[in-house]
Amino acid sequence: MTNDNDYSLSRIPEGAKEPFWQILMVRIGAICCVSQLVLGATLGYGMSFWGAFWATMLGSVILQVLSWALGTAAAREGLSTSLLSRWAGLGKNGSAILGGVVAISMVGWFGVQNCVFAEGMFDITGVLNYPIWALITGLGITLLVAAGIRWIARFASIFVPLFILAVIVSAVIVLQDHSLIEFLNSPHPGPELGFGAAVTIVAGGFIAGAICTPDYSRYLKDGKQVFWMTLVGTFVGELGMNLLAVILCHATGTQNVTDIMMATSGVLGVIIVVASTVKLNDINLYSSGLGIATMINALFNVKVNRAAMIWGLGIVGTVLSMVGVINYFQSFLTLLGVAIPPVAGIMVIDYYLLRRNRAELEETRNDGTLPKRVEKWNPITIVVWILAFVVGEVSSIYSIGIPGLNSLVFAGVVYYIAMKAYGAAKKVDVVKFPETDQVL
């Protein structure tokens, strides 16, 4: 795999496809991480074990379906999320908006993860101070991402097993003095968290990651590999890590992950868990870089220097962590759970049901090139996206159902109906808005 922009503005050549197990490790590493423990501890602090179980199950199913659908399209087409969106409902300028949203979201996640990394290093060493550690860890991760996705996969292959082992060891230590039944029926130690809010946090916690699944699933050969990657990754990482975190939270009475690991598995467990933040944070920065590359290309018809772009984003994320972005963790997840899902609904409907650009994609796939034309804008997409976000926000304010799911389903259904109605009004089978031959 080359490091020259990581095919941010082109298809992945067949010769650049990677072994299944390497991409699986990247996927598991993107979910089995400190933020997953933080999320699980958040659920455990405000819910019973079984409440957290069902919230995680529903949220995980949403992620599994989204990841498989988008990931399969990417494996078939060899395109990243932002680039795929140009021919899956958003058009060239719409993909610029998505690229910007993804970049902002992922840089935010980068800041959140770096907060945990820096806090852990400061707690372990007791030297320097938190802002200095945030600067060191943030720039260190940026250096890793600048080296390319192959190094990301290598790092994940080391720390994913160690991370899972550390969490399991912590749970075993806890269960030596307590029975599992005790924790299955124990009350939550903190203020109650509603079921709808919990599911939104679960889905929202990785919804940006689910939509960015194409960024690495494009290196897989087919949809079958994508299915197993998403199934294993989602249920091992989402369900397994969440429920272990719930047990540990109930046992220790705190939702602070560093305190939980220190109280159960000691300094070694803290070191492993803290170091594991790197394997998710590099994916955050990697996807952010792809999103920005697509946005700049769509807006200015130029290609950007990958290294400069990664370093710029890494510095922004590092500064966010230095000012304590983790303090807004739960509200950040809730916002993602409502704002980003509509895009996935639109892309899935456009690619699999409306199939408006499938012929062009298939004609150019064997040559490894991109279609010669692309829509400038899809106004229906923009209107539906805005309306879906409003629906999600209103349902969140008034506690109507699950906001993230509401916005996703609304976007998919309304987009399909609106496109069909527009086609009927124009008396055309396939709706196409004004196109441009400036694909890149």
N, C-alpha and C positions, 0 to 999 in steps of 0.2 A: 504494500500500500504506500503510495507516495504522500509527501507532505505538502505538495503544491496546492494549497487551498482545499485539500481533501475533497475534490470534485464538487465544490460548493455551487458551481454554475454549470454543471454538466452531468451526464449520466455516469454511473459507475460501470467501467468496462468489466466484461465477464472475467477477465484475468485478474481483476482486483478484488473479486469476491473472497471472503474470509471463511475459515472453518467455523462450523456451527458452534462448537464449544467456546470459542473465543468471544463471539458476540453474545452468547448466553451469559458468560461471566460479566460482560459489560452490563447486560440487562439486570442481572441479579445485584450487581454492585450499585446500580442506579437506584435500587429499591431497598436492599439490605444495608442500611446506613444509619447514622446518628439521627437524622431528621425523622426516620421511621420510628426510632425509639422515642424521640420527643413527641411525635404524633400519638404513638401508643400510650405513652405516659399521660398525655393530655386527656385521652379517652378514659384511662384507668382512674385518673384523679377525679373525674366527674361522673363515672358510670360504673355499674356492676360489670363483672366479667362477661356475663351473657349479653348485656346491652352492648358492650364493646364488640363482642363476637358478631352479632347480627349487623351492627353498623359497618363493621369491617367487611363482612361478607357481601353486603349490598354494594358498598363502595368499590370493592375489588372486582365484582362482576362487571360494573360499568367500565372500569379501567381495562379489563380483559377484552371486552368486545371492541372498544375503541382502538386499543393497541393493535389487536389482530387485524382489524379492517384497514387501518391506515398503514400498518407495517407491511401487510401483504401487497398493497398497492405500490409501496416504495420498493419492495424486493423485486416486483415485476418490472417496474419502470426504472429502477436505479437512481431515484431522485430523493433529495432531502425534503423535509416537510415544507419549507418555504418555497422551494422551486416547484415541487409537485402541486402546490396550491394554485399556481398560475394556470394549470389546465384542469383544476378540480374545483371550479366555482368562484375563485377570487380574481382571476385576471392578473395582469402584470402589476398594476398599481395597488390592487387589493393585496397582492402578495407582499408588497412593501409595507403595508400596514401590519400584516401578520408578522412579517419579519421583525418589525419594530416591537410589537407586543411580546413576541417570544423572547427577543433579546432583553427587554426590560424585565420580564418575568424571571428569566434564567440568571441575569445578573443579580436580581434580588435574592434568588435562591443561593447564589454564590456567596452573597453577603451573610445570609443566615447560617450557612454551613461553616463559613470561615469564623463566625462568632464562636461556634461550638469548638472548633479546632483551637482557636486562640485561647479561649477560656480554659480548656483542658490543659494546654501546654503551660499556662501560667499556674494553674492549680498543682500540676505535677512537679514543676521545677521550682516555683517560688521565687524566680529571678525575673528581672526586667519588670514590665507591667503589661496589662492587657492590650493597650493600643500598639505597643511595640511588637508583641507576639502576633497581633492581627496583621500587621504590616509584613512580618517575616513569612507567615503561613500563606497569606494571600499571594504574595509575589512568587513564592515557591511553587504553588499550584499553577500559577500562570505560566511559569517556565516549563512545567510538565506538559501542559496543553499545547504550548507552542511547538513542542517536539512532535506532535501528531497523535492520531488515534491509536496507532499500534502500541505506543507506550502507555496509553490509557488502559488498553486491554491487558498488558503485561502487569501493570500495577494492580488491577482488579483481580487477576488470577492469584495474586499473593494474599491480598488483604480480605477478599470476600470470605474464604474459608476461616481465616483467623477471627474475623468479626463474628461470624455465626457461632464459632466455637466459644468465644468469650461470653456471648449472651447466654448460650446454653449452660455453660459452667456456672454463671451467676444464678440462673434459675435452679440448677441442681443444688447449689449451696443453700439457697433460700428454702427449698423443699426438704432439706435435711432436718430442719427444726420445725417445720409446719407441714400439714397435709395439703394435698392439692385441693381436696374438697373444701377446705377452709377458705381458700382464695376464690373458688368458684362461687361461693355464696357470701363473701364478705362485702360490706358496704364500701362505697367509694369514700376516700379520705377528704375530698374537696367539695366545692359547690357543684350542684347537679348540672350536667350537660345534657341538653335535649337530644332526642334521637335524630331528628332532621338535621340539626346543626352538626351532629357527630358524623353522619353519612357524608354531608357536604365537606367536612374537614378531611375525611378519608379520601374521597374522590378528588377534592381540590388539592390535597397534599401531593398528588402525583399526576394531576390532570395535565399540567404543562408537560410533564415527562411523557405521558401517554401520547400527547399530540406530537411530541418530538421523537417518538419511536422510529419514524422513517429515517432519522439522521444516522442511525446505526443499523437498522434492519435492512437498509438498502444494500448492505454488504452480504446478506443472506441470499440463498439461491432461489427459494420459492416460498409460497404461502404456508406449506406444511412446516417448514423450519420456523417460520414466524409464529405459527400457532403454538408450538412447543416452547419456544422462547418466552412468549408472553404468559403462557399458562404456568410454567415452572417459576418464572421470575415473579409474577404477580402473587401467586399463592404462597410461595416460600417467603418472599420478602414482605408482602403486605399482611397476609393473614398470620404467618408464623411470627414475624417480628412484633406486630402489634399486640398479639395476645401474650407473648412473653413479657413485653413491656408493661402490660396491664397487671400481670402477676407481680412483677418486681415493684411496680408503683404501690400496689396494695400492701405488699410486704414491708416496704420502707416508709410509706406515708408521704412520699415526696414525688414531684414530677420532674425534678432536676436530674437529668441523665447522669451527669458526672458524679453527683452524690450517690445515686443508685448504684453505679458500678463500683465506686470506692467502698461502699458499705457491703457489697457482696463479693466481688472478685478482686478487690484491691487495686494497687497501682498498675499491675500488668494489664488488667482488664480495661482500665481507663486509657492506658497508652494505646491499646489495640483499637478501642472504640474511637478514640480521638483521631488516630491516624487513618481510620477508615473513612473519615469525612472526605479525604482526598479523592477517593475513587468515585464519589458522586459529584463532588464539586468540579472535577475536571470535565465531566459530561455537561454540567450546567454551562460552563464557560465555552465548551465546544459547540453546543447547540446555539448559544447566544451569538457566537462568531458566525455560524452559518446563516442565522437570521439577519444579522447586520449586513453580511455580504450580499444577500438577496435584496435587501431594502435599498442599499446604496446603488446596486446595479439597476434596479427598477426605476429609481428616481433620477439617476444621472447617467445611465448607460455606460458605466465604467466598472472596471474590475479593481478591487482593492487588494493591498498587500496583506496577506493573511497574518503574518507575524505582528505587524504594526496594529492591526485590528484586535488581535487577541490580547496584546499587551495593554492597549487602551481600555478594553472592557475589563481586564483583570484589575487594573488600577482603580477603575470606578467601583467595582465590587469590593475591593479591599477597603476603600474609603468608607463605603456603606457599613462594612463590618466594624470598622474602627469607631464609628459613632453609635453602634449598638442596635443594628437593624433587627436583631432577634427579639427585641422587646415588643415588636409588632407581629410576631410569628402567627398567632391565631387569626388575627384580622387579615393578614396577608393571604393565608390559606383560603379563608372564606371568600375573599375577592376573586382569587384564581378559580375557585369552584363555581363561580357564576359567570365571569367574564370570558373565559377561554373555551369552555365546552361548545358554545354555538358554532365555532369555526369547525370543530370536528364533525358536528352534525351536518353542516353544509357540504364539507368535502366528501364525506362518505356518500351522501345522497347524490351529489353531482357525479362522482366517479363510478359508483356501482349501479345506480338506478337511471339517472338521466343520460349518463355515458356520452356527454356532449362532445368530448374531445378524445374519446377512446380510439377512434379510427386513426386520427393523426398521430397519437402516441404509438399505436401498433405499427404504423407504416415506417416510423423512424427508429423503432426499438432495435431491430436487428443491425442497423448501421451504427448504433450507439450515438445517434445525434438527437437533437431536439426538434419538435415541430417547427415549421418555418414561420408560423404566425401564432399570435396569442392575443386574447382580448385585452384591451386597455383597462376597462372597468366592467364590473358586473354590478350595476346599481341595485339590483334586487338583493344581492348578497349583503351589501352594506346596510341597507334598510332593515333586512331581517336580523342581521347581527346586532344592530342597535336595539331593535325591539326585543330580541331574546335576552339581551343584557338587562333591559328594564324589567322584563318578566321575572328574571331571576332575582333581581334586587327587591322588587315588590314582594315576591313570595318569601324572601328572606326577612324583610321587615315585619311582615304579618304572619310569619311562621306557617306558610302554606306549603305543605309537602316538602320536597327536597330541592332547594333552589338550583343547585348545579344540574340536577337531572331535569328539572323543569325547563331551564334555559336551553339545554341540549336538545330535548325532544321537541320543544317549540320551534327551534331553529330548523331542525330537519324537516318537520312536517310542513311548516309554513313556507319554507324555501321550495319544497317539492310542489306544493299547491300553487304558489305564486308563479313558478316557472312554467308549469303546465297551463295555467290560466293565461299567461302572457303569450305563450306559443299559440294557444287557441285563438286569441284575439288577433294575432298577427298572421294566423293561418299558416304556421310553419311547424314542421315536426321537431326540428332541433333549433332551440333559441341560441342565437349568437349575437353578441353586442359588437360594436366597432372594434376591429382588430388592427394590429400593427405587425410589421415584419421585423421590428427591432426586438427580437426575442430576448437578446442579452444586451 
